[in-house]
Amino acid sequence: MVAKVTLQEFPPMSLALLRFALASLFLAPFFFAQTKKVKIDKKDLPSLVGIGVFIITLNIAFFFEGIKRTTAIDASVLTLIIPILSVIIGWVYFKEKIYLANLIGIVVAFLGAIILIGLPQFFTGTVSGQVLLGNILIILSSLSWVIGAVISKKMLQKYPSLTVTAIAFMVGTIAMLIPAGMEYLNNPSWPSQVTILGLLGLTYITLLSSISAYFLFEWGLAKTTISAADLFQYIEPFVASFLAVTILGEVISTSFLTGGFLIAIGVFLGTVAKVTHRRHHKAHRV
């Protein structure tokens, strides 16, 4: 929701550049102090750069461009698709076992996503192409995040979370330079239009949404599975929806309630039920 408000004053790629440039400057002293103790293998550089490309560059670019076109409510609920994508990648890439309930959950969740992004309403003319595009970009943002998390999981077995996070931030900063520069050339006057509200939003996004959130996610991911780490995102849509309605004045639609309900049921069957089944199975084996 903070991103939605802050993007009213900053161009999307410029906001992303400032966000991760400031975060990189903050983490730089700690990163360089740690590199004296941790030697980075050259063969791991493509993977470490890949984490930055997927978790920072593509994830944030898709999200910022998407949130401009859709509502904060839709965007927050669509991020619930992340655990489902994690289950699918775990099934295909890591050969993790999947149960019938998980398959049903995946189908139900994607059905809910189709309704929520507005695909049926687009064909009936009740949803604009921009809103549909925004919702699709939010899903692509989630997919980028999951791919980056898969790569991170492997790298976190060798390197501290601070190292992985700092490199990702630096990659994201460099990648945003050209698109942010193009935004400035198109509208050189935008910096003079930023108010104290925009600066507060930038500060919040930098310190809490970037440094704290990314570092804590990487730290937690090093100690658990991708699916389990993504389960903590369940709380985000409820908080974001409440704030979007009370502060931004957004309206909860019928398609939102229907799609959100199906996604919630699908995510439960696709992820939480899997964890419950595993624990139940282990208890019986003991």
C-alpha positions in Angstrom: 0.0 0.0 0.0 2.9 2.4 0.8 4.3 1.7 -2.7 0.9 2.6 -4.3 0.9 6.0 -2.5 4.6 6.7 -3.1 4.3 5.9 -6.8 2.0 8.9 -7.1 5.1 11.1 -6.7 8.0 9.0 -8.1 8.3 7.3 -11.5 8.4 3.5 -10.9 12.0 2.8 -12.1 13.3 5.9 -10.4 11.7 4.9 -7.1 13.2 1.4 -7.5 16.7 2.9 -8.2 16.6 5.2 -5.2 15.2 2.4 -3.0 18.0 -0.1 -3.7 20.8 2.5 -4.2 20.1 3.8 -0.7 19.8 0.2 0.7 23.1 -0.7 -1.0 24.9 2.2 0.5 23.6 1.3 4.0 24.7 -2.4 3.6 28.0 -1.7 1.8 30.2 -1.3 5.0 28.8 -4.5 6.5 29.1 -6.3 3.1 32.8 -5.3 2.6 33.6 -6.1 6.2 32.2 -9.6 5.7 34.0 -10.2 2.4 37.2 -10.3 4.3 35.9 -13.4 6.0 33.9 -14.9 3.2 35.5 -15.6 -0.2 33.0 -15.6 -3.1 33.6 -18.4 -5.6 33.7 -17.0 -9.2 31.6 -19.9 -10.5 28.8 -18.8 -8.1 28.7 -15.2 -9.5 26.1 -16.0 -12.2 23.8 -17.4 -9.5 24.3 -14.5 -7.2 23.7 -12.1 -10.0 20.6 -14.1 -11.0 19.2 -13.6 -7.5 19.4 -9.9 -8.0 17.9 -10.0 -11.4 14.9 -12.1 -10.4 14.2 -11.0 -6.7 15.1 -7.4 -7.2 15.1 -6.2 -10.9 12.2 -8.2 -12.4 10.2 -8.6 -9.2 10.2 -4.9 -8.4 9.9 -3.7 -12.0 6.8 -5.9 -12.6 5.3 -5.0 -9.2 5.7 -1.2 -9.6 4.4 -1.2 -13.1 1.6 -3.5 -12.0 0.5 -1.6 -8.9 0.2 1.6 -11.0 -2.5 0.0 -13.1 -4.4 -2.1 -10.5 -5.6 -1.7 -6.9 -3.6 -2.4 -3.8 -6.3 -4.9 -2.7 -6.0 -7.0 -5.9 -2.2 -6.8 -5.8 -2.0 -7.9 -2.2 -4.2 -11.0 -2.7 -2.5 -11.9 -6.0 0.7 -12.3 -4.0 -0.9 -15.2 -2.3 -0.1 -17.1 -5.5 3.6 -17.2 -4.4 3.3 -20.3 -2.2 1.4 -22.1 -5.0 4.2 -21.3 -7.4 6.7 -22.5 -4.8 4.9 -25.8 -4.6 4.9 -26.2 -8.4 8.6 -25.3 -8.7 9.4 -27.6 -5.8 7.5 -30.4 -7.5 9.1 -29.9 -11.0 12.6 -28.7 -10.1 13.3 -30.4 -6.7 11.1 -33.5 -7.3 9.3 -32.9 -4.1 6.3 -35.1 -3.4 2.9 -33.7 -4.1 -0.5 -35.0 -3.1 -3.9 -35.0 -4.7 -5.1 -32.2 -2.3 -2.2 -30.1 -3.5 -3.1 -30.6 -7.2 -6.7 -29.6 -6.4 -5.5 -26.6 -4.5 -3.3 -25.5 -7.4 -6.2 -25.7 -9.9 -8.6 -23.9 -7.5 -6.0 -21.1 -6.8 -5.3 -20.5 -10.4 -9.1 -20.4 -11.1 -9.3 -17.7 -8.4 -6.4 -15.8 -9.9 -8.1 -15.8 -13.3 -11.3 -14.4 -11.7 -9.3 -11.8 -9.6 -7.1 -10.5 -12.4 -10.4 -9.7 -14.3 -10.0 -12.0 -17.4 -13.7 -12.9 -17.6 -14.7 -9.3 -16.9 -12.3 -8.1 -19.6 -14.2 -10.0 -22.3 -17.5 -8.7 -21.0 -16.1 -5.1 -21.0 -16.4 -4.5 -17.3 -12.7 -4.4 -16.6 -10.2 -2.2 -18.5 -7.2 -3.6 -20.3 -4.9 -1.6 -18.0 -6.3 -3.2 -14.9 -5.9 -6.7 -16.5 -2.3 -5.9 -17.5 -1.6 -4.6 -14.0 -2.8 -7.8 -12.4 -0.9 -10.0 -14.9 2.3 -8.0 -14.1 1.7 -8.6 -10.3 1.6 -12.4 -11.0 4.8 -12.1 -13.1 6.3 -10.3 -10.1 5.4 -13.2 -7.9 6.9 -15.7 -10.4 10.2 -13.7 -10.5 10.3 -13.8 -6.7 9.9 -17.5 -6.5 12.5 -18.2 -9.1 14.9 -15.9 -7.2 14.1 -17.7 -4.0 14.9 -21.1 -5.5 18.4 -19.8 -6.6 18.8 -18.1 -3.1 18.1 -21.4 -1.3 21.1 -23.0 -3.0 23.4 -20.0 -2.5 22.5 -19.6 1.2 24.0 -23.0 1.8 27.4 -21.5 1.0 27.1 -17.8 1.9 25.7 -15.7 4.7 22.3 -14.0 4.1 23.9 -10.5 4.3 26.3 -11.3 1.4 23.4 -12.7 -0.8 21.2 -9.7 0.1 23.9 -7.1 -0.5 24.9 -8.5 -3.9 21.2 -8.7 -4.9 20.7 -5.0 -4.0 23.8 -3.9 -6.0 22.6 -5.9 -9.0 19.2 -4.3 -8.8 20.6 -0.8 -8.5 22.8 -1.2 -11.6 19.9 -2.7 -13.6 17.6 0.2 -12.7 20.1 2.9 -13.9 19.1 3.0 -17.6 15.3 2.8 -17.2 15.4 5.4 -14.4 17.6 7.7 -16.6 15.0 7.4 -19.4 12.3 8.4 -17.0 14.2 11.5 -16.0 14.8 12.4 -19.7 11.1 12.1 -20.3 10.1 14.2 -17.3 13.1 16.2 -15.8 10.9 18.1 -13.4 9.6 15.1 -11.4 12.2 15.5 -8.5 10.9 19.0 -7.8 7.3 17.7 -7.4 8.2 15.2 -4.6 6.6 16.2 -1.3 7.4 15.2 2.3 4.9 12.3 2.0 6.8 10.9 -0.9 10.1 11.2 1.0 8.6 9.4 4.0 7.3 6.7 1.6 10.8 6.3 0.1 12.3 6.1 3.6 9.8 3.4 4.7 10.3 1.4 1.5 14.1 1.6 1.8 14.5 0.8 5.5 11.6 -1.6 6.1 10.5 -3.1 2.8 14.0 -3.4 1.5 16.8 -3.8 4.1 14.8 -5.4 6.9 12.3 -7.4 4.8 14.8 -8.9 2.2 17.5 -9.6 4.8 15.1 -11.3 7.2 13.6 -13.3 4.3 17.0 -14.5 3.2 17.9 -15.3 6.8 14.7 -17.2 7.3 15.0 -19.0 4.0 18.4 -20.3 5.0 16.8 -22.0 8.0 13.6 -23.4 6.4 12.1 -24.5 3.1 10.9 -22.2 0.3 7.3 -23.2 0.8 7.4 -22.7 4.5 9.0 -19.3 4.2 6.4 -18.2 1.7 3.6 -19.2 4.1 4.3 -16.1 6.2 3.0 -14.0 3.3 -0.6 -15.1 4.1 -0.9 -12.2 6.6 0.0 -9.5 4.1 -3.2 -9.4 2.0 -5.4 -9.0 5.1 -3.4 -6.1 6.4 -3.0 -4.5 2.9 -6.7 -4.9 2.1 -7.7 -3.2 5.4 -5.4 -0.3 4.8 -6.4 0.1 1.2 -10.1 0.3 2.1 -9.6 2.6 5.1 -6.9 4.9 3.7 -7.0 4.7 -0.1 -10.8 4.4 -0.2 -10.6 1.3 -2.5 -13.8 -0.7 -2.9 -14.0 -4.5 -2.5 -15.8 -6.0 -5.5 -17.6 -9.2 -6.0 -14.9 -10.6 -8.3 -12.4 -9.8 -5.6 -14.3 -11.7 -2.9 -14.9 -14.7 -5.2 -11.3 -14.8 -6.6 -9.7 -14.1 -3.2 -11.8 -16.9 -1.5 -10.8 -19.4 -4.2 -7.1 -18.4 -4.0 -7.2 -18.7 -0.2 -8.8 -22.2 -0.4 -6.4 -23.2 -3.1 -3.3 -22.0 -1.3 -4.4 -23.9 1.9 -4.9 -27.1 -0.1 -1.8 -26.6 -2.1 0.6 -25.7 0.7 -0.6 -25.8 4.3 -2.4 -29.2 3.7 0.9 -30.5 2.4 2.8 -29.5 5.5 0.0 -30.9 7.7 0.0 -34.2 5.7 3.8 -34.5 6.1 3.6 -33.9 9.9 0.7 -36.4 10.2 2.7 -38.9 8.2 5.8 -38.5 10.3 3.7 -38.9 13.5 2.4 -42.2 12.3 5.8 -43.4 11.4 7.1 -42.7 14.9 
